[in-house]
């Protein structure tokens, strides 16, 4: 459900309901177009909704979704990546997601096809952790990502928090691996 801050403070109920096929675990409004909502779910899916009201009072509902491709576990962070302009087709829109499956994925939005397609990804594994945090004999095991923050001055640099308690900074020099489902 969506509600304005003023409605929440006054105890009023929401004025819009968005249905998802799974429990949502993270939600983020678009930084330039507040009618667009990006969300990640418990089952690893991503969704984009347009909450702009049409003349008849209805909304466009789902603009795009991942349809169970990409993440295998709970999505813990979603971000809209900066772009020059926002258009109604979202054809140049990129979003970033992270999940407990250890994947950070970059998605291209295709609003016309109502889908998001993975473009690049990174898999955080136990071998990336400092020795003090490693689990013996499990170096190829993924490490869940619990938080992501994008550097405001250089959007190529992100910080990630992990289930193991480690915090990493990832930048353009980082090796980007193709991540299969």
C-alpha positions in Angstrom: 0.0 0.0 0.0 1.1 3.6 -0.6 0.5 6.5 1.7 1.9 9.9 1.9 3.9 10.9 5.0 1.1 13.4 6.0 -1.4 10.5 5.9 0.8 8.3 8.0 1.3 11.0 10.6 -2.4 11.7 10.9 -3.3 7.9 11.1 -5.3 7.9 7.8 -5.3 4.7 5.8 -3.5 4.5 2.5 -5.0 5.8 -0.7 -3.5 3.3 -3.1 -2.9 -0.4 -3.0 -0.4 -2.3 -5.1 -0.6 -6.1 -5.2 2.5 -8.2 -5.4 2.7 -12.0 -5.8 5.1 -12.2 -2.8 6.1 -10.4 0.4 8.0 -7.2 -0.4 11.3 -6.7 1.5 12.5 -3.4 0.1 10.9 -0.4 -1.7 12.3 2.7 -3.2 10.7 5.7 -5.1 12.4 7.0 -8.2 14.5 10.0 -7.4 13.1 12.2 -10.2 9.7 10.7 -10.9 7.9 9.9 -7.6 5.1 8.1 -9.4 7.5 5.2 -10.1 8.1 2.6 -7.3 10.8 -0.1 -7.4 10.5 -3.0 -5.0 12.2 -6.3 -4.3 10.6 -9.4 -2.9 11.1 -12.3 -0.5 11.3 -14.7 -3.5 14.0 -12.8 -5.3 11.7 -10.9 -7.8 11.8 -7.2 -8.6 8.9 -5.0 -9.6 8.3 -1.5 -10.9 4.9 0.1 -10.5 3.6 3.4 -11.8 1.3 5.0 -9.2 0.4 7.9 -11.4 -3.4 8.3 -11.5 -5.1 8.2 -14.9 -8.2 10.4 -15.7 -10.6 7.6 -14.5 -8.7 7.3 -11.2 -6.9 4.1 -12.1 -3.1 3.4 -12.1 -0.9 1.7 -14.7 0.0 -1.0 -12.1 3.0 -3.1 -13.0 5.4 -1.4 -15.4 8.1 -4.2 -15.2 9.0 -7.3 -13.3 11.8 -9.9 -13.3 9.6 -13.0 -13.5 11.8 -15.1 -11.2 15.1 -14.6 -13.1 18.2 -13.3 -11.4 18.0 -13.6 -7.6 17.2 -16.9 -5.8 16.8 -15.5 -2.4 15.3 -12.4 -0.6 16.1 -9.1 -2.2 17.6 -6.8 0.5 18.3 -3.6 -1.5 17.1 -1.9 -4.7 18.4 1.3 -6.3 17.5 3.4 -9.3 20.8 4.3 -11.1 21.2 8.0 -12.2 20.3 8.8 -15.7 20.2 11.9 -17.9 16.4 12.0 -18.2 13.3 10.0 -17.4 10.9 9.2 -20.1 7.6 7.3 -20.1 9.1 4.2 -21.7 11.9 3.9 -19.2 14.0 2.6 -22.1 17.3 4.0 -20.7 16.6 3.0 -17.1 19.0 0.9 -15.0 18.3 -0.5 -11.6 20.6 -2.3 -9.2 19.6 -5.0 -6.8 21.3 -7.1 -4.1 20.1 -10.2 -2.3 20.9 -12.8 0.3 22.1 -15.1 -2.6 25.3 -13.0 -2.7 24.4 -11.4 -6.1 24.5 -7.7 -7.0 22.7 -7.4 -10.3 22.4 -4.5 -12.8 19.1 -4.6 -14.7 17.9 -2.9 -17.9 14.2 -1.9 -17.7 12.0 -2.7 -20.7 8.7 -1.1 -19.9 7.3 -2.0 -23.3 7.8 -5.7 -22.6 7.0 -5.2 -18.9 10.3 -6.8 -17.9 13.7 -6.2 -16.5 16.7 -8.0 -18.0 19.9 -8.7 -16.1 22.9 -6.9 -17.8 25.8 -7.6 -15.4 26.3 -9.1 -12.1 28.7 -9.8 -9.3 28.7 -12.8 -6.9 30.2 -12.2 -3.5 31.7 -15.5 -2.2 33.3 -16.5 1.0 36.7 -16.3 -0.7 36.2 -12.5 -0.9 36.0 -12.3 2.9 38.9 -11.6 5.2 40.4 -14.7 6.8 38.9 -13.9 10.2 35.4 -14.1 8.8 35.8 -17.1 6.5 34.2 -20.5 7.0 36.6 -23.3 6.5 36.0 -25.5 3.5 33.3 -23.3 2.0 35.3 -20.7 -0.1 33.0 -21.0 -3.1 29.8 -20.4 -1.0 28.0 -17.2 -1.6 27.8 -14.6 1.1 24.4 -12.8 1.6 24.3 -9.1 1.0 22.2 -7.2 3.5 22.7 -3.6 2.6 23.9 -1.4 -0.3 24.7 2.3 -0.6 25.7 4.1 -3.7 28.3 6.9 -3.4 26.6 10.2 -4.2 29.7 11.8 -5.7 30.8 8.7 -7.8 28.0 6.4 -8.6 30.5 3.8 -9.8 31.4 3.1 -6.2 29.1 1.2 -3.9 29.4 0.0 -0.3 27.9 -3.3 0.6 27.2 -4.9 4.0 27.1 -8.7 4.4 25.6 -11.4 6.6 29.1 -12.2 7.8 29.4 -8.7 9.2 31.9 -7.4 6.7 31.6 -4.1 4.8 33.1 -3.8 1.3 33.6 -1.0 -1.1 33.2 -2.1 -4.7 34.3 0.1 -7.6 34.9 0.1 -11.4 38.2 -1.9 -11.0 36.3 -4.7 -9.4 36.1 -7.9 -11.5 32.6 -8.3 -12.7 31.6 -11.9 -13.3 28.6 -13.1 -15.3 26.1 -14.5 -12.8 23.9 -17.3 -14.0 20.6 -18.2 -12.3 
